[in-house]
Amino acid sequence: MTDRRPPREPVALLLAGIGLGEPDVGDAEATSVPVEVPGAPATPSHLADLDARIEALLLVADAPLPLTTIATAVDRPVAVVRQAVERIRDDYEGRAGGRRRGFELREVATGWRLYSRIEHDEAVRALAEAESPGRLSQAALETLAVIAYRQPVSRGQVAAIRAVSVDSVIRTLHARGLIEEVGRSEETGAVLYGTTDDLLVALGIRSIDELPPIAPLLAGAEGAHEHAG
């Protein structure tokens, strides 16, 4: 299966965003010392060390990290880790007195992950286009949108809404891990499809309910949805 990691948080960009390059071995102690921001309360050294370790985990993770996973890795209670994660998030937002970063720490369906901010999408998209030649086609994106808003939905129902064959597109989306079989129609026995957590992660949302309303744009599709096999 192809790499489904969204192209919105390249490690190089994140490193640049938090002012880190390739640290020298001799700088190890210096990087663990918290930087005090004038006018902001200093973070105790033991908490700053915990925050730094959690940041390292978030930076190298290929998928969102649940609090329990982070807690196991740093050997701390989940409640303590949640406080640290929220402290890191507030720091990135500039609430601790520092500058607002070009990326944010966001909680999605399966855990916490770093994302570039939406206002920088144009620059990130340019980088993604240069590095990711295997993007989804327009047909695949349209089919994915239908499944996302109409799930659970059968292949026939999707084809009726789009008025074209969607067999190959369904196979592509399934291979990419963006959709999955979620059951069968009681009336026709047709396979029903729904979206996966990987899609939620790529979109940076916790639930499919967070998608913007689109019903007015699908006017006339209700009949196809009800009668297609």
N, C-alpha and C positions, 0 to 999 in steps of 0.2 A: 504494500500500500504506500502511496506517495505521502510525503510529509505534509500533515494537515496543520502544522503550527502556523497561526496567523502571522502575516509579515509585518505586524504593527509594532513589534518590540525587539528590533535587532539588538543583540548584546552590545555592539559597538556604539549604537546611539545611546543606550542606557548608560554605558560607562562614561560617555562624553557628558551626558546630562547631569551626572552626579559628581563630575570633576575628577574621575579616576582614570589613570592611564594604566600602564603596566608597572605595578609597584616594585621597588627594589626590595631585596630581602632585608636590608638594613633599615627600611622604613616601616617594618611591621609594627613596632611599638607605637610609632608616631600615628599611624592610621587608626589605631584603636583608641586614641585619646579623643574624647568628644570636643567638638569645636563650640565654644560659647558664642552666642549671638548677643550683641549688646541689647539690653532691654528685655531679653528673654531668659526665663529660668534655666539654669544649666541642668542637663540630664545627668543623674548620678552615674558614676563610671560603670557600675555593674549592670545598669539598665542600658547604657550606651553600648556595652559589649554585646548584650543580648540582641539589641536592635541590629547591630552590625552583622551578627551571625545570621539573623533572619533575612536581612537584605541579601546576603550572599546566596542563601537558598532560593529566594525569589528570582534572583538574577539568572541563575543557571537552570532553573526548572523548565522543562519542556511543556508542562501542563499546569493548570491552577493547583495550588497546594491547599488541601484542607487543613484546618487548624490542628487536628489530631496528628497529621503527618509532620507538621512543623514542630509540634510539641515533642514528638518522639525524637526528632533529629537533634533538637537542642536540649533535650532532657529537662523540660520545664512543664509545669501544669498548663492545661489548655487555657485556663482563665488568665494566667500570666501572659501566655502567648497572644491571646486576643488583645490584651491591653497594649502589648508591644506593637502588634500589627496596626492597631488604631493610632498609636503614637507615630509610627512611621508614616502612615497615610496623612496624618495632620501635618507632619514635617514637610512632606512633598507638596501639600497645599499651601505652604507658607504660613501656617497658623502658629508655628513656633517662633516666628520672628525672622526666619530666613526667606529666601526667594521662592516663589512658586516654580516648581520644576516643569520641564516639558513633557513629563510623563506622570502617571498617577497609579496608585495602588487601588485596585478595584476588586470587590467581591462579586464573583459570578456563580453560576450554578454549582460548580464542583470545588470551589475554593477561592483563594486569593491569587491575583496575578497582576503583573505590571503591564500597563498599556500606555501608548503614546496618547497625548491629548488630542481631542477632535480638531482643535484649531490648527494643528500641525499636519492634518491629513494630506494636504496637497504635497508637502515635501516627502512624507512617508510613502504616499502612493507612487511618487516618481521613483523612489528607491525600490519599491516592490515590483514595479513594472520592469525595472532594469534587471532585477535578480530572480524574478519568478515568471519564466516564460509559459508555464503550464497553468495559466489562469482558467477559470470556468468561462465557458462561452455564454453569450447572451441567452441562448436557448436554455442552457443549464440553470442560469440564474432565474429565469422566468419560471421554470419548472419547480425549482427549489422554493420560490416564493409561494406558488400555489400550494405546495405540500405543507409549508410552514403555516399558512393561514387556514387551510382546509383539513388538516390532519384530525383523525386518521382518514386517509383517502386512498382509493385504489388507482391503479395505473390507468384504467379506463376512464375514471372520473377526471384525472388530470388531463388526459388526452382530449376529453370532451370540452374542458374549459379552455385549453390552448388551441383546440381545433387542428392539432397535428399529432403525429405519432411521437411518443415520448419513450419508447423502449430503450434506445441507446442512452438517452440522457438519464433515465432512471438507473441504468447500470453504472453510469459514471458517478452519479451522486452517491450510490450505494458503495462503490469501490472507494470513494474519497472519505467514507465514514460520516457523511453529512445527513444521511437518512438511513432508516432501518425498518425492517418488517415488524409491525406492532400487533398483528392479528389477521383475522380473515372476516370478510363480510358474511353475516348470517344469512343474507338473502342469496348471494351469488357465489360465495366461497372464494371470491377474489382476494388476493393478498392486499392488506392495507399497510400504508407507509406513514411514518411520522419522522420528525427530525430528531437528531441525537444531541447529546450534551456537547459534542464537538462543535456543532453549529452555534450553540449558545456561547461557548467560549470564544469562537471566532468573532461573534457579534458583540461580545463584551456585556452580555445580559445574563440575569439569573434565571429568568423564566420566559417561555414563549409569549406569555401574557404581556411582556414589556414591549413587544413589537407595536409600532404605531397602528392605529385603526386604518384598515384599507378596504372595508366593505363597500363604500361608495364606488371604488374603482373596479369592483367586480360585479357591477350591476348586470343582471341577466344570467349570471353564472349559477344561481341557486338551482335552477331547473336541471342544469347539466349535472350538478353535484348530487341531486336526488335521484336521477334516473339512469346515470351511467353505471355500467356494470363493473 
